[in-house]
Structures are given as C-alpha cells and as structure tokens.
Amino acid sequence: MLCYKLLILSLDESQSMTEIVPEISIILPVYNAKEYLVRSLTAFESVQPKNFELIVVDDRSSDDSPEFAQRYADVVLRMEKNSGPAQARNRGTRASRGPILLFLDADVRIYPDTIAKVLSVFHKDPGISAVFGSYDSVPPEKNFFSQYKNLHHHYVHQKGNSDAKTFWAGCGAVRKADFNEVGGFSAEFANPSIEDVELGYKFIEKGKSIKLLKDLEVTHLKKWTLFSLLKADILYRAIPWTLLALKKGLPRDLNFQLSDRISGIAASFLFLSLFFLWIWPLAGLFVLLLAALLLFLNRELYIFFARKKGVAFTLCAIPYHWFYYLYSTLTFVIVTMVYLIKDTFKKSIKSY
C-alpha cells in the first residue's frame, strides 16, 4: 500500500498528495461496519501489488469505524450526512488519483491476488470499461440464511454471461474516465440498493464493455437473517429493480434469465394452488406439476447446493428458493400495476 498520511476529511476539505500516482484506487464505503472492518481491512496487508491507494468513505457512522479505518487506509473521508453508499462511492472517486477504480463493500474480504487480477484485465484489453466478480463459496457465517444467500449469489454470478449487461459494486472495477463520463452512481439511491445495476445500464447505453470475471472472488462476511434477507430482497432490490426495468427494460442476465422468469410464474401458481388445495383436491395435480417444473428449471442450482452443503441443506433451500421466486414475482407485479396506474392517471390529467 502506498504510505500516505492518514487524514479524516470533511466534504468541504481538500487534500494534496504529491506521491507516486497509484495504479488503482480502492473505494470502500462504510457505515457502522466496525465488526467487518476488523477482518476486511487487514486483508490489504497481504495484497500484491502494493501500488494502490485505499480510500475509506465513512457515511456518518455512529460507531468507531472511521477511527479504526485510519490504521489501514491511505485516506479516510467523512460525509457531511448519511447519504448511502452510492454518494459515498462518488465522494471517494472525486478524491482518488488512480486511473482504475475498484469498488468494494465493507463486509467483503479480498484475496492477495484480487487487485492483480483486476489490473491484468484492464491492461490486456483497453476496450474494457468495467469488470466485476462474485462472492466465493466459503462464507464464514454458518447459519442457514447466510449460507443460502452467499451460495446463491456465487452460483448466479458463476453461471452469468461473461459479456455482462449489468454491474456489481461489491467487488467491481471501472476505468475512472468512463465512470466520470456516465456521471457516476445515481444520487437517487439513498440506501444500499441497485445503484450498481443502474450504473451498468448507463455503461451499456454508452456502448461500453462490462466483463464478469468468474475467477475474481471475494469472501462475504455478512450474517443474514430471514428478516434482513426479506428486507434487502424486497425493499432494496425487487422494488427499485422493477421501477428501473419498467423504464429501461429487463436484461437477460444474472437473475433475469428466461428460466428465472418462468420459475417466478411457476412458483406463484404453485403457492396459489396450495391455497385452493383444501377446497379443490385437483389442485394437488397442479402442485405436483409445478413443483416438477421448478425442480427441472433449477436442477443445476440444487445440485450445486447438494455438493456444497449436503442433502439436508438442499431440502431446506429448495422451498425457500421457491418462496424467493414468489415474493420477487409478487413485488414485480404489484409495483408494475401501481406504476402503470400512476402513469395512466398522469396522462389523463395532461389530456384535460
């Protein structure tokens, strides 16, 4: 790591650095993440090459995250008010000096060769504007929901198209010039949401190339519970993602593959059939047919679960996965209906 004097800066403060320009600037937004920083920041001690700068942007934490970050970061910035990771990343970008920006979440731990892999891709192909990776398949948290969420994310990214139509900021890098050209992360997102997905849309609209690197992996340290998982999936993913898709269309990438869309419809009808089962026994036939369809469409994922965690885990993961399809599809339908009703109302008002 480049040896800079550690500073805590406000938004209205400036910095002056005359050292060698780093090859890459790492931007890490933080909000009350001390429990993760203890493990994530220490990983930078073994990273190669060392010609990078680490910029931590504290989003007005109430714990001692910024104080702890000073031990490892080259620069620690503090936001004037809690604004969300999108704005924090933009702030870190403005303070950066490297031509490549690597965005990392505070709850991920990189590998010693993570930076080398990112730089290698950009050096070999000047036409690439952005790259991103995935979580690895060995999450440290052992409870069911942490294992399920992490392994599902890992599987989806490992099966995704290398020529990506989206972006992920958990471990994603961009050329700074291209990032600035599209305007950075949108200020519309005040919570951890789909600001990275929206950035990917802007890159694609500008004709820029995004690559999904299957061998670029990081360890996810977060502990998930049922409540935190549902909250994140519905409030911070499904709802804003639906609104974005209604405006710009659905990409056939990652979670939006055709099989996922069919699975969402099948899961919805399966749960509907279960509801009618007690008054209409024939609904049981539909339940069996829809269950068979879901098992077939997602067989590779379930085989992956079984290989990684065993049969018992897989038998628990399957019904939850179907439940995931249900609430994601219902959210999409409800948000779409509300959006169309509002749009129709606005058009009727204008016609008068």
C-alpha positions in Angstrom: 0.0 0.0 0.0 1.2 3.5 -0.7 2.3 5.2 2.5 0.2 8.3 2.8 -0.6 10.3 5.9 -3.9 9.3 7.2 -6.5 12.0 7.1 -10.1 12.5 8.1 -11.6 15.0 5.8 -15.0 16.7 5.6 -16.7 17.3 2.3 -15.5 20.9 2.3 -11.9 20.0 2.9 -9.3 19.3 0.3 -6.2 17.1 0.1 -2.8 17.5 -1.5 -0.7 14.4 -2.3 2.5 14.5 -4.3 3.5 10.9 -4.0 3.6 8.4 -7.0 0.3 8.1 -8.7 -1.2 4.7 -7.8 -2.2 2.2 -10.5 -5.6 1.7 -8.9 -7.8 3.4 -6.3 -9.9 1.3 -4.0 -13.1 2.9 -2.8 -14.7 1.4 0.3 -17.9 3.0 1.7 -18.5 2.4 5.4 -21.5 2.7 7.7 -21.3 1.3 11.2 -19.2 -1.6 9.9 -16.5 -1.9 12.6 -17.3 -5.7 13.1 -16.5 -6.3 9.4 -13.6 -3.8 9.1 -11.6 -5.8 11.6 -11.5 -8.6 9.1 -11.8 -6.8 5.7 -9.1 -4.1 6.1 -6.4 -6.4 7.5 -6.6 -8.3 4.2 -4.9 -5.4 2.4 -1.7 -6.1 4.3 -1.0 -9.2 2.1 -2.2 -7.8 -1.2 0.1 -7.6 -4.2 1.0 -5.4 -6.0 1.3 -2.6 -3.4 0.9 0.4 -5.8 -2.7 1.2 -4.8 -4.4 3.7 -2.6 -7.2 2.7 -0.2 -9.9 5.3 0.3 -12.4 4.7 3.0 -15.5 6.9 3.0 -17.4 6.9 6.3 -21.1 7.6 5.8 -21.5 9.3 9.3 -21.1 6.1 11.3 -22.1 6.2 15.0 -19.5 3.6 15.9 -15.7 3.9 15.7 -15.5 2.7 12.1 -13.6 5.8 10.8 -11.1 5.7 13.7 -10.4 2.0 13.1 -10.1 2.6 9.3 -7.3 5.1 9.9 -5.0 2.2 10.8 -5.1 0.8 7.3 -6.5 3.3 4.8 -4.4 5.9 3.0 -7.3 8.4 3.2 -10.5 8.4 5.4 -13.2 10.7 4.2 -16.3 11.6 6.2 -19.6 12.6 4.6 -21.4 15.6 6.0 -24.6 13.5 6.5 -25.7 9.9 6.0 -26.2 9.7 2.2 -25.9 6.0 1.3 -23.1 4.0 -0.4 -23.8 5.5 -3.9 -22.9 9.0 -2.8 -20.1 7.8 -0.6 -18.5 6.0 -3.5 -18.9 9.1 -5.7 -17.1 11.1 -2.9 -14.3 8.6 -2.8 -13.9 8.7 -6.5 -13.5 12.5 -6.5 -10.6 12.1 -4.1 -9.0 9.3 -6.0 -5.9 9.5 -8.1 -5.7 6.2 -9.9 -7.0 5.6 -13.4 -8.7 2.5 -12.3 -11.4 2.4 -9.5 -12.1 -0.7 -7.5 -15.3 -0.6 -5.5 -15.5 -2.9 -2.5 -18.2 -3.3 0.2 -17.1 -3.0 3.8 -18.2 -6.6 4.5 -16.1 -8.3 1.9 -12.5 -9.7 2.3 -10.3 -9.7 -0.7 -7.7 -12.2 -1.7 -4.0 -11.4 -2.0 -4.3 -11.5 -5.9 -7.6 -9.7 -6.2 -6.0 -6.4 -7.3 -3.5 -8.1 -9.6 -6.4 -9.9 -11.4 -8.3 -6.6 -11.9 -5.3 -4.7 -13.3 -4.3 -7.6 -15.6 -7.7 -7.5 -17.4 -7.6 -3.7 -17.9 -4.0 -3.8 -19.0 -4.6 -6.6 -21.6 -7.8 -5.1 -23.1 -8.1 -1.3 -23.3 -11.6 -1.8 -24.7 -13.0 -3.0 -21.3 -14.7 -0.3 -19.3 -15.7 -2.3 -16.2 -15.3 -5.7 -14.6 -16.9 -7.4 -11.6 -16.7 -10.7 -9.8 -18.6 -12.6 -7.2 -18.6 -13.9 -3.6 -16.7 -17.1 -3.1 -18.4 -20.3 -2.0 -17.0 -20.4 1.6 -18.9 -17.8 3.6 -17.7 -17.7 7.3 -21.2 -17.3 8.7 -22.6 -20.8 9.2 -26.3 -20.1 9.8 -28.7 -21.3 7.0 -29.7 -17.9 5.6 -26.1 -16.6 5.4 -25.0 -19.8 3.6 -28.0 -19.8 1.3 -27.7 -16.2 0.3 -24.0 -16.3 -0.3 -24.0 -19.6 -2.2 -27.0 -18.5 -4.4 -25.1 -15.3 -5.3 -22.0 -17.2 -6.1 -23.8 -19.7 -8.3 -25.7 -17.0 -10.2 -22.6 -15.0 -10.9 -20.6 -18.1 -11.9 -23.3 -19.0 -14.4 -23.7 -15.5 -15.7 -22.6 -14.3 -19.1 -19.0 -13.1 -19.3 -20.2 -10.2 -21.5 -22.3 -8.7 -18.8 -25.2 -6.3 -19.1 -25.1 -5.2 -15.5 -22.5 -4.2 -12.8 -21.9 -5.2 -9.2 -20.1 -2.9 -6.7 -19.5 -5.4 -4.0 -16.3 -6.2 -6.0 -16.3 -4.2 -9.2 -13.8 -2.1 -11.0 -14.2 0.7 -13.7 -12.0 3.0 -15.7 -12.2 6.3 -14.0 -12.6 8.2 -17.2 -15.6 6.0 -18.2 -17.1 6.3 -14.7 -17.0 10.1 -14.9 -18.3 10.1 -18.4 -21.6 8.4 -17.4 -21.9 10.6 -14.3 -21.0 8.0 -11.6 -23.6 6.4 -9.3 -27.0 8.0 -9.2 -27.9 10.2 -6.2 -31.4 8.7 -6.4 -30.4 5.8 -4.2 -30.1 6.8 -0.5 -29.8 3.2 0.8 -27.8 0.2 -0.3 -29.8 -0.7 -3.4 -29.3 -1.1 -7.1 -27.1 1.9 -7.7 -24.6 -0.5 -9.2 -27.2 -2.1 -11.5 -28.2 1.4 -12.7 -24.6 2.2 -13.4 -24.3 -0.9 -15.5 -27.3 0.3 -17.6 -25.6 3.6 -18.2 -22.4 1.9 -19.3 -24.3 -0.3 -21.7 -26.3 2.6 -23.1 -22.9 4.3 -23.9 -21.7 1.2 -25.7 -19.1 0.4 -23.1 -18.0 -3.2 -22.3 -18.5 -4.9 -19.0 -17.0 -8.2 -18.1 -18.0 -10.7 -15.5 -14.8 -12.3 -14.2 -15.5 -15.8 -12.9 -12.2 -16.1 -11.1 -12.5 -12.8 -9.3 -13.9 -13.8 -6.0 -14.1 -12.2 -2.5 -15.3 -13.6 0.8 -18.6 -12.2 2.1 -18.5 -11.6 5.9 -22.1 -10.6 6.4 -24.5 -12.5 8.6 -28.0 -12.8 7.1 -31.2 -13.5 8.9 -34.7 -14.2 7.5 -35.8 -10.6 8.3 -32.7 -8.9 6.9 -32.8 -11.1 3.8 -36.5 -10.3 3.1 -35.9 -6.6 3.7 -33.0 -6.4 1.4 -34.6 -8.5 -1.4 -37.9 -6.7 -1.4 -37.2 -3.1 -0.3 -33.7 -2.6 -1.7 -33.7 -4.9 -4.7 -37.1 -6.0 -6.1 -38.9 -2.7 -5.8 -36.2 -0.4 -7.2 -35.1 -3.0 -9.8 -38.7 -3.3 -11.1 -39.0 0.5 -11.4 -35.7 0.6 -13.3 -36.8 -2.3 -15.5 -40.0 -0.6 -16.4 -38.1 2.5 -17.6 -35.2 0.7 -19.3 -36.3 -2.9 -19.9 -35.2 -6.2 -18.3 -31.8 -7.5 -19.2 -31.4 -11.3 -19.8 -28.5 -11.5 -17.4 -27.8 -12.9 -13.9 -31.2 -13.1 -12.0 -33.2 -12.2 -15.1 -32.6 -15.3 -17.2 -35.6 -16.8 -19.0 -35.6 -19.8 -16.6 -35.8 -17.3 -13.7 -38.8 -15.6 -15.2 -40.6 -18.9 -15.8 -39.7 -20.0 -12.3 -41.2 -16.9 -10.8 -44.5 -17.5 -12.6 -44.5 -21.2 -11.7 -43.8 -20.6 -8.0 -46.7 -18.1 -7.9 -49.1 -20.6 -9.3 -47.8 -23.3 -7.1 -48.5 -21.3 -3.9 -51.9 -20.3 -5.3 -52.7 -24.0 -6.0 -51.7 -24.8 -2.4 -54.2 -22.2 -1.2 -57.0 -23.9 -3.1 -55.9 -27.4 -2.2 -58.3 -27.8 0.7 -61.4 -26.9 -1.3 -60.3 -28.4 -4.7 -58.3 -31.6 -4.5 -57.5 -31.5 -8.2 -55.2 -28.5 -7.3 -52.8 -31.1 -5.9 -52.1 -32.2 -9.5 -51.1 -28.7 -10.4 -48.9 -28.5 -7.3 -47.0 -31.6 -8.4 -46.6 -30.5 -12.0 -45.4 -27.0 -11.0 -43.0 -28.5 -8.4 -41.6 -30.8 -11.0 -41.1 -27.8 -13.4 -39.4 -25.8 -10.7 -37.1 -28.7 -9.9 -36.2 -29.2 -13.5 -35.6 -25.5 -14.3 -33.4 -25.1 -11.2 -31.8 -28.5 -11.1 -28.2 -27.3 -11.6 -28.5 -24.9 -8.6 -29.9 -27.6 -6.4 -27.2 -30.0 -7.4 -24.7 -27.2 -6.6 -26.3 -26.8 -3.1 -26.1 -30.5 -2.5 -22.5 -30.8 -3.5 -21.5 -27.8 -1.3 -23.7 -28.3 1.8 -25.4 -31.7 1.5 -28.9 -33.1 1.0 -30.4 -31.7 4.3 -29.3 -28.1 3.4 -30.7 -28.5 -0.1 -34.1 -29.8 1.1 -34.4 -26.6 3.2 -33.0 -24.4 0.4 -35.5 -25.6 -2.2 -38.7 -24.4 -0.6 -37.1 -21.1 0.4 -35.9 -20.6 -3.2 -39.4 -21.1 -4.4 -40.6 -18.6 -1.8 -38.0 -16.2 -3.1 -39.4 -16.5 -6.5 -42.9 -15.9 -5.1 -42.2 -12.7 -3.2 -40.0 -11.4 -6.0 -42.7 -12.0 -8.6 -45.4 -10.6 -6.5 -43.4 -7.5 -5.8 -42.8 -7.1 -9.6 -46.5 -7.4 -10.3 -47.6 -5.1 -7.6 -45.0 -2.4 -8.4 -45.8 -2.7 -12.1 -49.5 -2.3 -11.5 -49.0 0.8 -9.3 -46.6 2.3 -11.8 -49.0 1.8 -14.7 -51.9 3.2 -12.8 -49.9 6.3 -11.8 -48.7 6.7 -15.4 -52.3 6.4 -16.8 -53.5 8.9 -14.2 -50.8 11.4 -15.1 -51.6 11.0 -18.8 -55.3 11.6 -18.2 -54.6 14.7 -16.2 -52.4 16.1 -19.0 -55.1 15.4 -21.5 -57.5 17.8 -19.8 
